[in-house]
Amino acid sequence: MFTAIFQHEVGYLAACALIALILGGGAWALARRLGSPYGVWWVGLLFTVTSVVGVTFMDGGRASGACVLNHQFAEPFHTTQGVWNLAMMVPVGFFALMAVRRPLPILVGVVALPLGIEFIQATVDGLGGVCDSSDAEMNIIGGLVGLAVAATVLTVRRSLDWRAGLKGALIASVAFLVLGSGVARPMLEFTNVDGTGLSDANSDQKRAVENAVKEAFGDRYAIGQLYEQPCGDLPCKNIIFNLHSREKGHREAFGNGSLSWPDRKHLNVLLEDSDRPTVMGYPVTGAKAPSTDQEANRVARSYAQQHYPWAKGANVQQTYPMGEKAQLGWMTNWRWTHSGVLMPRMLDVQVDRAGNVSQIDVTLGPTHVDLPKAKLNAKQAENAVVKAVAARLRANGTTDATLQVKAFTVKAVEQDGTWAPHWLVNVTQDTKQQGDDTQLSNPGETYRVNALNGQVYDSGGASMKVR
């Protein structure tokens, strides 16, 4: 939440401070009128709550309807945002107990307020942001710390009734649990973060993403939250991230991307996922809206020359429409081949109908690799894939699968520091589930077959058993 403060919204922050002062002044005046001796504490409470709410919802955008559940509870203690989320709620807990003097209702409040804020961020357009359990966790801990400090002070003064408000606190707790489980929870989708799933990116990973994004797009986009994602059973990771528009009035627009780690050799960024150009499209200097493959090719080449000048050394380049009528624009590929073998270095640039870049896929690597001669031909590679896929389908309870396979090229692939030729095999399948006569058509996937030993790898890079 607290990262919003660093977006240089001076006017908005000044307005929040003014509103907080007005509400605090109103609370003080009301307390004096009612003869309450705790008016100064109510001023502090109204001021701090208004500040927390105002800063949290600063520059809110479209609600995602989803929340991240971080099961690594110690992780936010090691991040700047996590510490700030804790610190900003300490005064709230402190002033709340000093003003109310009833610990049980305040305990319910310091738990309910952060959870309510995260729910609003996930569900209310215009106030949307990142809904993250780590934020709520640190907010709650901060509120409890403030409550504990105030409770200590009041206990020493013997001015605290621990049983006061017990009935109201119990009723509020039950109502909160019922609303949370029966209303709020069904409205949200949850992404679990644990040791085998997502985890927050570290400082080195953040710098790597910043450098890669700067090379691709300069300073046009702001980088949102970053997460580290394991590659299943493989010894690799991807840093996944969001990019946000810096244009005023369009802060809700975003794209997403990933960077391979630790090699940093593969960058994929999707700025637009629609047949309508958006503010997220990256404008290319001097480019005009294309209407043909040739015009789109010129836009893509201009972008590549500005950001990836090494692409001009490719010996294979092609541009083709995305969709029957280029509804999604055009894709331009740059490839290197040697002796008919596809080399590791690649660049893909998609240009939308407005002439802006909507997607890039960058793979770094050598443009020439000496490889041993392949021992498997295309037919043998296809047969190996059929056996491996069929075995996996049987293990998953799928029967009557009709596979269509096509080995279309050989690519140089590095594994454990050694380069080898691998057949790339496209597979589409029509399947039936056990006890179901419905025919399901699955989109094509690309499998790899080591052309030296016949080992098959699925589209995610995991090895498969042939039998």
Salt bridges, closest charged atoms under 4 A:
GLU9 OE2 - ARG251 NH1 3.26
ASP59 OD2 - ARG251 NH1 3.01
ASP204 OD1 - ARG207 NH2 2.29
ASP219 OD1 - LYS214 NZ 2.97
GLU228 OE2 - LYS237 NZ 3.31
GLU247 OE2 - ARG220 NH2 2.99
ASP348 OD1 - ARG335 NH1 2.82
ASP361 OD1 - HIS266 NE2 3.07
ASP370 OD1 - HIS368 NE2 3.13
ASP458 OD2 - ARG392 NH1 3.08
